[in-house]
């Protein structure tokens, strides 16, 4: 399954010394991903190939408390693609589990 969407970058402060950056998979697409039969993985994660601009990497998306999946945006990608907190991001995900 391949999905594409536009979202916003948001910051989550895990601890005082560490911040993580994510974008949320839209609710409708998250529901479609949830319906894919797959083995259970830790924290309900789903393996994906992600692409933002010219950056591509393998990672996992995770369910959030609001029911949407969230995609972590590592620093190398944020730097290469000039992503900033609150800014827009266009994402292509290939779901590998299922």
DSSP file (Angstrom, degrees, kcal/mol; ACC not computed):
  #  RESIDUE AA STRUCTURE BP1 BP2  ACC     N-H-->O    O-->H-N    N-H-->O    O-->H-N    TCO  KAPPA ALPHA  PHI   PSI    X-CA   Y-CA   Z-CA
    1    1 A X              0   0    0      0, 0.0    94,-2.9     0, 0.0     2,-0.4   0.000 360.0 360.0 360.0 130.8    0.0    0.0    0.0
    2    2 A X  E     -A   94   0A   0     92,-0.2     2,-0.4     2,-0.0    92,-0.2  -0.973 360.0-179.5-118.8 131.4    1.3    3.4   -1.0
    3    3 A X  E     -A   93   0A   0     90,-2.7    90,-3.1    -2,-0.4     2,-0.4  -0.961   9.6-164.6-129.5 149.0   -0.1    6.6    0.5
    4    4 A X  E     +A   92   0A   0     -2,-0.4     2,-0.3    88,-0.2    88,-0.2  -0.988  19.3 155.3-130.9 141.7    0.7   10.3   -0.1
    5    5 A X  E     -A   91   0A   0     86,-2.2    86,-3.2    -2,-0.4     2,-0.4  -0.989  36.0-124.7-159.0 160.7   -0.4   13.2    2.1
    6    6 A X  E     +A   90   0A   0     -2,-0.3     2,-0.2    84,-0.2    84,-0.2  -0.917  41.1 152.3-108.6 138.9    0.4   16.7    3.1
    7    7 A X  E     -A   89   0A   0     82,-3.0    82,-2.1    -2,-0.4     2,-0.4  -0.768  39.6 -96.5-146.4-168.3    0.8   17.5    6.8
    8    8 A X  E     -A   88   0A   0     80,-0.2    16,-0.5    -2,-0.2     2,-0.3  -0.932  31.3-119.3-120.9 145.8    2.4   19.8    9.3
    9    9 A X        -     0   0    0     78,-2.8    77,-2.6    75,-0.4     2,-0.3  -0.666  35.4-175.4 -79.9 135.1    5.6   19.2   11.3
   10   10 A X  E     -B   22   0A   0     12,-2.7    12,-2.6    -2,-0.3     2,-0.4  -0.980  18.7-130.4-135.2 152.9    5.1   19.2   15.1
   11   11 A X  E     -B   21   0A   0     -2,-0.3     2,-0.5    10,-0.2    10,-0.2  -0.790  13.6-167.9-102.3 138.3    7.4   18.9   18.0
   12   12 A X  E     -B   20   0A   0      8,-3.3     8,-3.0    -2,-0.4     2,-1.0  -0.988  15.0-145.9-124.6 120.1    6.9   16.6   21.0
   13   13 A X  E     +B   19   0A   0     -2,-0.5     6,-0.2     6,-0.2     3,-0.1  -0.753  20.3 175.9 -89.0 103.9    9.1   17.2   24.0
   14   14 A X  E    S-     0   0A   0     -2,-1.0     2,-0.3     4,-1.0    -1,-0.2   0.891  70.9  -8.8 -74.2 -40.8    9.9   13.7   25.4
   15   15 A X  E >  S-B   18   0A   0      3,-1.6     3,-1.0    -3,-0.2    -1,-0.2  -0.879  81.9 -91.9-145.5 173.8   12.2   15.1   28.1
   16   16 A X  T 3  S+     0   0    0     -2,-0.3     3,-0.0     1,-0.2    -2,-0.0   0.826 126.1  40.0 -62.0 -30.3   13.8   18.4   28.9
   17   17 A X  T 3  S+     0   0    0      1,-0.1     2,-0.4    -4,-0.0    -1,-0.2   0.363 113.0  57.4-103.0   5.7   16.9   17.5   26.8
   18   18 A X  E <   -B   15   0A   0     -3,-1.0    -3,-1.6     2,-0.0    -4,-1.0  -0.983  53.3-176.8-143.5 129.0   15.2   15.8   23.9
   19   19 A X  E     -B   13   0A   0     -2,-0.4     2,-0.3    -6,-0.2    -6,-0.2  -0.960  10.5-157.5-120.7 142.6   12.6   16.8   21.3
   20   20 A X  E     -B   12   0A   0     -8,-3.0    -8,-3.3    -2,-0.4     2,-0.4  -0.892   7.0-147.0-115.5 148.3   11.1   14.6   18.6
   21   21 A X  E     +B   11   0A   0     -2,-0.3    52,-3.3    52,-0.3     2,-0.3  -0.952  24.7 162.5-120.3 138.7    9.5   15.9   15.4
   22   22 A X  E     -BC  10  72A   0    -12,-2.6   -12,-2.7    -2,-0.4     2,-0.3  -0.855  28.5-144.3-139.8 169.4    6.6   14.1   13.7
   23   23 A X  E     - C   0  71A   0     48,-1.3    48,-3.0    -2,-0.3     2,-0.4  -0.972  28.4-122.4-134.0 149.9    3.9   14.6   11.2
   24   24 A X  E     - C   0  70A   0    -16,-0.5     2,-0.4    -2,-0.3    46,-0.2  -0.744  13.8-129.3 -96.0 135.4    0.5   12.9   11.5
   25   25 A X        -     0   0    0     44,-3.0    44,-0.3    -2,-0.4     5,-0.1  -0.672  45.9 -97.4 -73.7 130.6   -1.0   10.6    8.9
   26   26 A X     >  -     0   0    0     -2,-0.4     4,-2.7     1,-0.1     5,-0.2  -0.103  32.2-110.7 -53.1 151.5   -4.5   11.9    8.2
   27   27 A X  H  > S+     0   0    0      1,-0.2     4,-2.2     2,-0.2     5,-0.1   0.869 115.3  49.8 -52.5 -47.2   -7.4   10.2   10.0
   28   28 A X  H  > S+     0   0    0      1,-0.2     4,-1.7     2,-0.2    -1,-0.2   0.907 114.0  44.8 -63.3 -42.5   -8.9    8.5    7.0
   29   29 A X  H  > S+     0   0    0      2,-0.2     4,-2.3     1,-0.2    -1,-0.2   0.868 110.4  54.9 -70.3 -36.0   -5.5    7.1    5.8
   30   30 A X  H  X S+     0   0    0     -4,-2.7     4,-2.3     1,-0.2    -2,-0.2   0.900 106.7  51.9 -61.3 -40.0   -4.7    6.0    9.4
   31   31 A X  H  X S+     0   0    0     -4,-2.2     4,-1.1    -5,-0.2    -2,-0.2   0.896 108.9  50.2 -63.9 -40.3   -8.0    4.0    9.4
   32   32 A X  H  < S+     0   0    0     -4,-1.7     4,-0.4     1,-0.2     3,-0.4   0.909 111.0  48.7 -64.1 -41.9   -7.0    2.3    6.2
   33   33 A X  H >< S+     0   0    0     -4,-2.3     3,-1.5     1,-0.2    -2,-0.2   0.906 106.6  56.7 -64.1 -41.2   -3.6    1.3    7.5
   34   34 A X  H 3< S+     0   0    0     -4,-2.3    -1,-0.2     1,-0.3    -2,-0.2   0.793 101.7  58.3 -61.0 -28.3   -5.2    0.0   10.7
   35   35 A X  T 3< S+     0   0    0     -4,-1.1     2,-0.4    -3,-0.4    -1,-0.3   0.594  79.3 105.9 -79.5 -11.7   -7.3   -2.4    8.6
   36   36 A X  S <  S-     0   0    0     -3,-1.5     2,-0.2    -4,-0.4    62,-0.0  -0.559  77.2-122.8 -72.1 123.8   -4.3   -4.1    7.0
   37   37 A X        +     0   0    0     -2,-0.4     2,-0.3    61,-0.2    -1,-0.1  -0.499  52.8 142.4 -66.2 131.6   -3.9   -7.6    8.5
   38   38 A X        -     0   0    0     -2,-0.2     2,-0.1    59,-0.1     3,-0.1  -0.983  54.3 -83.8-162.6 160.3   -0.3   -7.8    9.9
   39   39 A X        -     0   0    0     -2,-0.3     2,-0.2     1,-0.1    58,-0.0  -0.422  55.3 -99.6 -68.7 148.6    1.6   -9.3   12.8
   40   40 A X        -     0   0    0     -2,-0.1     2,-0.3     6,-0.0    -1,-0.1  -0.494  42.4-169.4 -69.4 135.2    1.6   -7.2   16.0
   41   41 A X    >   -     0   0    0      4,-0.3     3,-2.3    -2,-0.2     4,-0.2  -0.850  38.6 -69.0-120.3 159.6    4.7   -5.2   16.5
   42   42 A X  G >  S+     0   0    0     -2,-0.3     3,-1.9     1,-0.3    -1,-0.1  -0.151 118.5   3.0 -50.5 136.2    5.8   -3.3   19.6
   43   43 A X  G 3  S-     0   0    0      1,-0.3    20,-0.6    19,-0.1    -1,-0.3   0.578 124.3 -75.0  63.0  12.3    3.7   -0.2   20.4
   44   44 A X  G <  S+     0   0    0     -3,-2.3    -1,-0.3     1,-0.2    -2,-0.2   0.724  83.8 169.3  75.0  20.6    1.5   -1.1   17.5
   45   45 A X    <   -     0   0    0     -3,-1.9     2,-0.4    -4,-0.2    -4,-0.3  -0.227  25.4-151.3 -69.1 157.0    4.1    0.2   15.1
   46   46 A X  E     -D   61   0A   0     15,-2.1    15,-2.5    -6,-0.1     2,-0.2  -0.998  17.9-124.9-130.1 125.9    3.9   -0.4   11.3
   47   47 A X  E     +D   60   0A   0     -2,-0.4    49,-2.6    13,-0.2    50,-1.1  -0.494  39.3 168.4 -73.6 138.3    7.0   -0.6    9.2
   48   48 A X  E     -DE  59  95A   0     11,-2.8    11,-2.5    47,-0.2     2,-0.5  -0.971  40.0-129.2-143.7 156.3    7.2    1.8    6.2
   49   49 A X  E     -DE  58  94A   0     45,-2.2    45,-2.7    -2,-0.3     2,-0.4  -0.958  38.7-161.0 -97.7 128.9    9.5    3.3    3.6
   50   50 A X  E     -DE  57  93A   0      7,-3.5     7,-2.3    -2,-0.5     2,-0.4  -0.878  13.2-170.7-115.6 145.0    9.1    7.0    3.9
   51   51 A X  E     +DE  56  92A   0     41,-2.1    41,-2.1    -2,-0.4     2,-0.4  -0.990   9.7 172.5-136.5 130.0    9.9    9.8    1.4
   52   52 A X  E >  S-D   55   0A   0      3,-2.4     3,-2.4    -2,-0.4    39,-0.1  -0.975  70.4 -47.6-131.0 116.4   10.0   13.5    1.9
   53   53 A X  T 3  S-     0   0    0     37,-0.4    28,-0.1    -2,-0.4    39,-0.0  -0.395 124.8 -19.3  58.3-127.5   11.4   15.5   -1.0
   54   54 A X  T 3  S+     0   0    0     -2,-0.1     2,-0.4    26,-0.1    -1,-0.3   0.378 118.3  98.0 -90.9   3.6   14.6   13.8   -2.1
   55   55 A X  E <   +D   52   0A   0     -3,-2.4    -3,-2.4    22,-0.1     2,-0.4  -0.801  47.2 177.3 -98.2 130.8   15.0   12.0    1.3
   56   56 A X  E     +D   51   0A   0     -2,-0.4     2,-0.3    -5,-0.2    -5,-0.2  -0.997   8.5 155.8-132.6 138.0   14.0    8.4    1.6
   57   57 A X  E     -D   50   0A   0     -7,-2.3    -7,-3.5    -2,-0.4     2,-0.4  -0.984  39.4-114.2-155.1 160.3   14.4    6.1    4.7
   58   58 A X  E     +D   49   0A   0     -2,-0.3     2,-0.2    -9,-0.2    -9,-0.2  -0.859  53.3 129.8 -99.5 133.6   12.9    3.0    6.4
   59   59 A X  E     -D   48   0A   0    -11,-2.5   -11,-2.8    -2,-0.4     2,-0.3  -0.788  48.9 -98.2-156.6-164.3   11.2    3.6    9.7
   60   60 A X  E     -D   47   0A   0    -13,-0.3    12,-0.6    -2,-0.2     2,-0.3  -0.972  18.9-139.7-131.4 149.4    8.0    2.8   11.5
   61   61 A X  E     -DF  46  71A   0    -15,-2.5   -15,-2.1    -2,-0.3     2,-0.4  -0.799  21.1-152.1-102.5 154.5    4.8    4.8   12.1
   62   62 A X  E     - F   0  70A   0      8,-1.9     8,-2.6    -2,-0.3     2,-0.2  -0.957  18.4-110.4-130.3 142.2    3.2    4.7   15.5
   63   63 A X  E     - F   0  69A   0    -20,-0.6     6,-0.3    -2,-0.4     2,-0.2  -0.513  34.7-148.2 -70.6 138.3   -0.4    5.1   16.7
   64   64 A X    >   -     0   0    0      4,-3.0     3,-1.6    -2,-0.2    -1,-0.0  -0.496  30.0-100.8 -98.1 172.6   -1.0    8.3   18.7
   65   65 A X  T 3  S+     0   0    0      1,-0.3    -1,-0.1    -2,-0.2    -2,-0.0   0.731 122.9  58.3 -66.0 -21.1   -3.5    8.8   21.5
   66   66 A X  T 3  S-     0   0    0      2,-0.2    -1,-0.3     1,-0.0     3,-0.1   0.489 120.1-108.2 -87.4  -2.8   -5.8   10.6   18.9
   67   67 A X  S <  S+     0   0    0     -3,-1.6     2,-0.2     1,-0.4    -2,-0.1   0.262  83.1 115.3  97.2 -13.0   -5.9    7.5   16.8
   68   68 A X        -     0   0    0     -5,-0.1    -4,-3.0     1,-0.0    -1,-0.4  -0.588  67.6-117.8 -85.7 152.5   -3.8    8.8   13.9
   69   69 A X  E     - F   0  63A   0    -44,-0.3   -44,-3.0    -6,-0.3     2,-0.4  -0.630  27.4-148.0 -81.1 150.0   -0.4    7.3   13.1
   70   70 A X  E     -CF  24  62A   0     -8,-2.6    -8,-1.9    -2,-0.3     2,-0.6  -0.961   2.2-146.3-122.2 142.5    2.5    9.6   13.4
   71   71 A X  E     -CF  23  61A   0    -48,-3.0   -48,-1.3    -2,-0.4     2,-0.2  -0.920  18.2-133.4-106.0 119.0    5.7    9.5   11.3
   72   72 A X  E     -C   22   0A   0    -12,-0.6     2,-0.7    -2,-0.6   -50,-0.3  -0.529  13.7-150.2 -71.1 138.2    9.0   10.5   13.1
   73   73 A X        -     0   0    0    -52,-3.3   -52,-0.3    -2,-0.2    -1,-0.1  -0.897  14.8-144.8-112.1 102.3   11.1   13.0   11.1
   74   74 A X    >>  -     0   0    0     -2,-0.7     4,-2.4     1,-0.1     3,-0.6  -0.221  22.7-109.3 -69.9 159.2   14.7   12.4   11.9
   75   75 A X  H 3> S+     0   0    0      1,-0.3     4,-2.8     2,-0.2     5,-0.2   0.852 115.4  57.3 -57.8 -41.2   17.1   15.4   12.1
   76   76 A X  H 3> S+     0   0    0      1,-0.2     4,-2.4     2,-0.2    -1,-0.3   0.888 111.0  44.4 -59.7 -38.8   19.0   14.4    8.8
   77   77 A X  H <> S+     0   0    0     -3,-0.6     4,-2.7     2,-0.2     6,-0.2   0.925 112.4  50.9 -71.3 -45.2   15.7   14.6    6.9
   78   78 A X  H  <>S+     0   0    0     -4,-2.4     5,-2.4     1,-0.2     4,-0.5   0.902 115.0  44.2 -59.2 -40.3   14.5   17.8    8.6
   79   79 A X  H ><5S+     0   0    0     -4,-2.8     3,-0.9     3,-0.2    -2,-0.2   0.957 115.1  46.3 -68.5 -50.8   17.9   19.4    7.7
   80   80 A X  H 3<5S+     0   0    0     -4,-2.4    -2,-0.2     1,-0.2    -1,-0.2   0.857 122.0  36.8 -61.2 -36.9   18.1   18.1    4.1
   81   81 A X  T 3<5S-     0   0    0     -4,-2.7    -1,-0.2    -5,-0.2    -2,-0.2   0.360 107.4-122.2-100.4   4.5   14.5   19.1    3.4
   82   82 A X  T < 5 +     0   0    0     -3,-0.9     2,-0.3    -4,-0.5    -3,-0.2   0.896  48.1 171.5  56.1  45.7   14.5   22.3    5.4
   83   83 A X      < -     0   0    0     -5,-2.4     2,-0.3    -6,-0.2    -1,-0.2  -0.692   9.2-172.5 -87.5 138.5   11.5   21.2    7.6
   84   84 A X    >   -     0   0    0     -2,-0.3     3,-2.6     4,-0.2   -75,-0.4  -0.925  36.7 -81.7-130.6 155.3   10.7   23.3   10.6
   85   85 A X  T 3  S+     0   0    0     -2,-0.3   -75,-0.2     1,-0.3     3,-0.1  -0.324 119.5  12.1 -54.3 125.3    8.3   23.0   13.5
   86   86 A X  T 3  S+     0   0    0    -77,-2.6    -1,-0.3     1,-0.3   -76,-0.1   0.302 104.0 121.9  87.7  -9.5    4.8   24.1   12.4
   87   87 A X    <   -     0   0    0     -3,-2.6   -78,-2.8     1,-0.1    -1,-0.3  -0.321  67.1 -92.7 -84.7 168.5    5.9   24.0    8.7
   88   88 A X  E     -A    8   0A   0    -80,-0.2     2,-0.3    -3,-0.1   -80,-0.2  -0.397  36.9-174.0 -79.4 156.5    4.4   22.0    5.9
   89   89 A X  E     -A    7   0A   0    -82,-2.1   -82,-3.0    -2,-0.1     2,-0.5  -0.975  15.8-149.7-149.5 137.1    5.6   18.6    4.7
   90   90 A X  E     -A    6   0A   0     -2,-0.3   -37,-0.4   -84,-0.2     2,-0.4  -0.941  25.4-168.5-107.7 129.4    4.6   16.3    1.8
   91   91 A X  E     -A    5   0A   0    -86,-3.2   -86,-2.2    -2,-0.5     2,-0.4  -0.914  21.1-166.2-126.3 141.9    5.0   12.6    2.5
   92   92 A X  E     -AE   4  51A   0    -41,-2.1   -41,-2.1    -2,-0.4     2,-0.4  -0.997  17.8-172.2-121.6 123.7    4.9    9.4    0.5
   93   93 A X  E     -AE   3  50A   0    -90,-3.1   -90,-2.7    -2,-0.4     2,-0.6  -0.960  15.9-162.5-119.0 133.6    4.7    6.2    2.6
   94   94 A X  E     -AE   2  49A   0    -45,-2.7   -45,-2.2    -2,-0.4     2,-0.4  -0.966  23.0-138.9-108.5 114.7    5.0    2.6    1.4
   95   95 A X  E     - E   0  48A   0    -94,-2.9   -47,-0.2    -2,-0.6   -48,-0.1  -0.621  20.7-176.7 -76.4 123.4    3.5    0.3    4.1
   96   96 A X        +     0   0    0    -49,-2.6     2,-0.3    -2,-0.4   -48,-0.2   0.727  58.8  78.8 -94.8 -26.6    5.7   -2.7    4.4
   97   97 A X              0   0    0    -50,-1.1   -59,-0.1     1,-0.2   -61,-0.0  -0.650 360.0 360.0 -83.3 137.8    3.7   -4.7    6.9
   98   98 A X              0   0    0     -2,-0.3    -1,-0.2   -62,-0.0   -61,-0.2   0.408 360.0 360.0 127.5 360.0    0.8   -6.6    5.6
